[in-house]
Amino acid sequence: MDLEKLLKDMLAAMEKSLKPQWKGAKGFASGEAKKLAHTLVDIGTMRAAGEITEDQARLLLDMQKAAARAVLLAVEGIGVVAAEQAMAAALGVVAAPVNKALGFNLLSVGATT
């Protein structure tokens, strides 16, 4: 998986989703998108090496998604719905290439969080 491409695509989706709050959310969203992208790449690496199962991959992703949602909720003006929509947008835009690289469906297209 191409970390930089994942990050770029996820960040663009988050920006679009958080448009009204983007100015205040940009720094937080950038950091969380980086962590999510790294987590996806790490999952791919560990899965390819046979170090984790599909269930463990899902658990690792769920933990990072929960952390990212919590950080986004700290931004003034971002509520639960906006944070969920931003996460869904970020993961939804990379679902197809991530799932293809992993060989199983870790992410749903139009990902819900």
C-alpha positions in Angstrom: 0.0 0.0 0.0 1.2 3.5 -0.8 1.2 5.4 2.5 1.4 8.8 0.9 -1.5 8.1 -1.5 -3.7 6.8 1.3 -2.9 9.8 3.4 -3.6 12.3 0.6 -6.9 10.6 -0.3 -8.0 10.3 3.3 -7.2 13.9 4.1 -9.0 15.2 1.0 -12.1 13.2 2.0 -11.9 14.5 5.6 -11.5 18.1 4.4 -14.6 17.8 2.2 -16.6 16.2 5.0 -15.5 18.8 7.6 -15.6 21.8 5.3 -17.4 24.2 7.7 -15.0 23.3 10.6 -11.9 22.6 8.4 -9.9 25.6 9.6 -9.9 24.5 13.2 -9.9 20.8 12.4 -7.1 20.7 9.8 -4.2 20.0 12.3 -6.1 17.4 14.2 -7.5 15.7 11.1 -4.0 15.7 9.5 -2.5 13.9 12.5 -5.3 11.4 12.7 -5.3 10.7 9.0 -1.5 10.0 9.3 -2.1 7.6 12.1 -4.9 5.8 10.3 -2.9 5.5 7.1 0.1 4.1 9.1 -2.2 1.7 10.8 -3.6 0.4 7.5 -0.1 0.0 6.1 1.1 -1.7 9.3 -1.9 -4.1 9.1 -1.0 -4.9 5.5 2.6 -5.6 6.4 1.7 -7.8 9.5 -1.1 -9.6 7.5 1.3 -10.4 4.6 3.8 -11.8 7.1 1.2 -14.0 8.7 1.6 -12.2 12.0 -2.1 -11.2 12.5 -5.5 -12.7 11.7 -8.3 -10.8 10.0 -10.0 -10.4 13.4 -6.8 -8.9 14.9 -6.6 -6.6 11.9 -10.1 -5.4 12.5 -9.4 -4.9 16.2 -6.3 -2.8 15.4 -8.2 -0.6 13.0 -11.1 -0.2 15.4 -8.8 1.0 18.1 -7.2 3.6 15.8 -10.7 4.7 14.6 -11.9 5.2 18.1 -8.8 7.3 19.0 -9.2 9.4 15.9 -12.9 10.0 16.6 -12.0 11.1 20.1 -9.4 13.6 18.9 -11.8 15.0 16.3 -14.4 15.5 19.0 -12.0 17.8 20.8 -12.3 20.3 18.0 -14.8 23.0 18.7 -17.8 22.7 16.5 -17.3 19.1 15.6 -20.0 16.8 17.1 -20.3 13.1 17.0 -22.1 13.0 13.7 -19.5 15.2 12.0 -16.6 13.1 13.4 -18.3 9.9 12.3 -18.9 11.3 8.8 -15.3 12.4 8.5 -14.1 9.0 9.5 -16.5 7.3 7.1 -15.4 9.6 4.3 -11.7 9.0 5.0 -11.9 5.2 5.2 -14.5 4.9 2.4 -12.3 6.6 -0.1 -9.5 4.1 0.5 -11.6 1.0 1.0 -11.2 -0.5 -2.4 -7.4 -0.3 -2.7 -6.8 -1.3 1.0 -9.1 -4.3 0.7 -7.5 -5.3 -2.6 -4.0 -5.1 -1.0 -5.0 -7.1 2.0 -7.0 -9.7 0.1 -10.0 -9.4 2.5 -12.6 -6.8 3.3 -11.3 -4.8 6.2 -13.1 -1.7 5.1 -16.6 -1.2 3.7 -17.0 0.9 0.6 -18.7 4.0 2.0 -17.2 2.9 5.3 -19.1 3.3 8.4 -17.2 3.7 11.6 
